[in-house]
């Protein structure tokens, strides 16, 4: 028996609905959910004593169930004579006060202002099948009639899937009439996919259009979204914002349905936002482990990442999260990152907040009442203290924050909020300047713990946090005779200051070094000086300039300076490029020739490369090789970074044993008493995996 129309246009046909109800008989047909699924929103917006008109009632049991719980002043209309006859027979004795009338909702026979509520369950969706002129004219007549029969203060309550063209029409029509427009989500895809016969992958919404008395000359328009039955409505500025918010919830519902039906969808991530502000509060990554054998208790778990640790490889990179999920032993693991600027009370409060929402992302097979385990590192939510926040015209918004690492050390980080999961600069803080007693977690005081002092003087300048900085320093071994580096002049050019850790380390550990640092953003010099312990001296000067212009100027001088070492550690401000470090112009061959012209013949050009586009990376390496025939590559484990060491003469090539010997000699020199060298990492290890291109 075929109950579906050949074309969606037939939904607007009287003949189609007559055939539909004749074939279906007396079995109720429920569009978009039963009374139990919708009663929360219906009771919120309909009072028991109000007079209600149900348009396009069909043979749904909705009116009957409303009647049975006290809503007895209900009039039902439908275009199908067959269904009206069925409904009259079904309700004549049991519900005598409820009436059923055959009537066209585009030409209703009721007087003006006859009802306080017009209830529409799927009827607008059935009529508005396309955006052709004839269809739109019919819908205009329908909505005009709804407005005519409603009293001022009355509500048009329309249950809909809120497809884009339907939302646009309904919101546009009633907002132009000066009505208040609210869209209320009443069901989600997870409710439906758990059923034996899923109906939709889209959530169901209620449009609540409240009729206001016309005010001549008033252009006031009110748009609200209520995401949950008990949620607080969020006021939006325009119909476009409302449509975008609805679309986001539809995409989330579709994602939930896909995650329920099948595992292994690839990399899936989403933000959960604060219901009041709309700001991201949690970032979730869904990681499936198909190789994990299913058992009763290993379907699903949630992993809370402590604050400040979301940038670590294990939590911040896809491969790291896969490793975490495999070691945890669950078929599906959801990692949860906590956002800066949000307040979190405790691990228990986070669990309570997330429990209902994360169940929407559960795979098939999870028992409905099963308690999902919440996992973490150390059992707490970590410490993150924002020390400084500002906005630079060049770098955008940024924060300087202190976080606690796995070894209980505190670290200071510079984060650009345009790329909030990447640590731009990092420095370890000295333990002996910590304040014992109270610590701050999102502005809340906690007893115990160490909170590092804010001033830049608390920085441990002997320690390099960033793995790529360690590798760049190890590259100095390519200068040969490393034991002489501390006794002979070393001219160094660093493009890209950040927090200043790299040039500061060279300055403090190589007493004969003279360093020129180039930084395009003056705000970064202020940050480095105030928050990362950086300071200029006779041997270290910062030049506020574009690195391209600065090097071009040096190369154009009649008497050029020559550097033993040139380092590029500069990021791109354009996130659309496949290479985020350095900007592409820094590896153009004409510019590389200028770099070559200011490098000593035995010098080394060291470049931090972050490039996800393999074709582009090959092109960069070829271009570098054309200018610098000797090219070494050192991949940073667990990161996208690769450190390139470039030299001018192939005969300078060192085999791996020789290279390691040079690095060890440099390390031994730096470890001599009084040098202040931190011995927690080994320079020679930085060069063990170097390859010659």
C-alpha positions, 0 to 999 in steps of 0.5 A: 500500500503506497501512502506517499505522494508521487510528488511533494506537490500532492501534499497540497491536493485535496484528492491526495488527502482523501485517498490517504485517509481512505487507504490508511483507515482509522489508524492515527498518523502522527507527523513529527512526534506523538503527544508525549514528545510534544506535550512539554512545549504545548503545555508551555504555550497553551493554557487549559482555558484558551480556545484552540483551533487545530488546522489540518488536524488529520487523524492525529490523536493530538487533539484528543490527548490535549482534551483528555488532560483538560484542554477542552475548548478545541476546534479541529478543521481539515480539508478532507471530508473522509478524515473529518467523518472518521474523527467525528465518529471516533469522538462523538461520545467520549469528547462531546465538547470538541468539534471537527469541521471540514474547512479550507484553512485558506478561507476559514468561516470563523469571525475575526479574533475567534481564537487564542491559539492556532495549532498547526502540526506539520500542516505548513510543511505539507502545504509549503512544498516549494517556492513557486508563485502559486504555492507561495500565494496559497501559503500567504492566504493561509497565514493571513487567515491564521492572523485574522482569526487570532486575538491580539496576544494570541499565538500561532503554534506551528510544529515543523521541521523548519526547513530553510524555505519554510522558516524563511516564509513563516518568520518573514511573514509574521515579523513584517506584521510586527509579531514576536517570533520565537523558535523552540526546539522540541525534539532531537534526532537522538530521540528519533533514532532510538525508536524502532522506526526512525522518522527523521534525522532533523530535529522538530521545532515549534514556531511560536508567533505571538500577535501584537497590536499594530503600532503605526510607524514601529519597526520593532522586530523580536526574534528568539530561539529556545534550544531546550524545553526548559531553556532560557530564550536567546534574543537574536538580532535578525531573521538571518541570525535566527535561521543560522542558529536553527541550521546549526541545530539541524546539522548537530542533529544530523551528526548525532543520527549519523554517529548513532547509526555507524562508527568510524565517520572520520574526524568529527568535532563540534563546539557546545555553546553557553545557552545564554551567551552563545559563546563556545564552552566545550569542544568535543572530538569523537574518536572511534576505535574499530579494533577494540573488541566490544564488551558490556562495559566498553561502549562509550566514555568521556575524557575531560582534558584539564585546562591548559593541556588541550594543545598537547599532542595527545589531546590536540592532534588527531593521531594523539587522540586516536592513541588516547582512545586505543589505550583507554580501551573504549569503542568510542571516546569523546574528548572534551576541551574546556574553553578559556573565558568560561567558568567551571566549578569542578569535575562533578559540575562538568559531568552533570552539565555534559551527561545528557548532551554527550549521550546524544553522541553515543554509538548504537548498543549503549543501554539507555540507563547505562552510566557513562564513565568520565575519565581525566588526568589526575582527577581534576580540571587543571589550572588556567590563569589568564594574566593578560588579554588584548587585541593587536591590529596585526595579530588580532586578539591574544591571551597570556595565560599560566597553566599547570603542566603534568609535572606540576610545573607552571608554564606561561603561554602566548595564544593567538585566539584566531588559532586558539589550539596552537601555543605561539610562545611558551616559557617555564616559570620558576618554582621559587617565585610561586605564591603559596596558598591560594590559586585562581581557576577562572577567577575563583579562589581555591585553597592550596596549590601554587600560583605563579607570580605574574611578572616577567622576572619569574621566567626560567630563562634556562629552559626551552619549552618548544621542541622546535626551538630545541631543534633550532638551537641544536642546529648550531652544531652545523657551524662545526667547532661548537666549543669555540661558539662561546669564545668567538663572535656569533652573529645571529638574525632571528625573524619572528620574536613571539615571546622572545624565548629563542633569541633570549636563550642564545643571548644568555648562553652564548656570551659572544653572540650579537642578535638582531631580532625582527618582529612586525608587530610592536605588541609582541615586543611589549608582551615579550618584555612584560610577560616573558622576561625578555629585554634588549641589550647591547648584544640584542636589538629588536627591529620593528619591521616586516621581515621581508622588508628588513632582509631586502634592505640589508641585501641592498646595502653596498656593505652588507652585514653577514650573519653566521646564523639566520633563523625564521620562526614566523607565522602566517596571518592567513589561515586559508593557506596550506602553510602556516609557517612561514608565510609563502613570500619568505620561501620565494626563490628571489627572496631566498637569494637575498637571505643567501647574500647576508649569510656567511659562506659557512653559516646555517639558515634554520627555518621552522616549516609548518605545512600540511599541503604535501604538494606545497611542501615539496615545492618549498623544499625544491626551492630551498634546495635550488638556493641552498644545495645542502638541506637537512630536515628534522621532523618534530615528533607528534607535531606538524613542524619540520626544522630545515637546516640549510647551508651553501656548500655540499662539501659541508655535509656531515654524516649522522655520527659526525653531526651527533658528535658536534651536538654532543660537543656543543652540549658539553660546552653549555653544561660547564659550571656557571652556564645555567644550562637546563639538563632535562633534555639532550641536544644530540637527541634533537639531531638523531632523526635528521635527514638530508634532502 
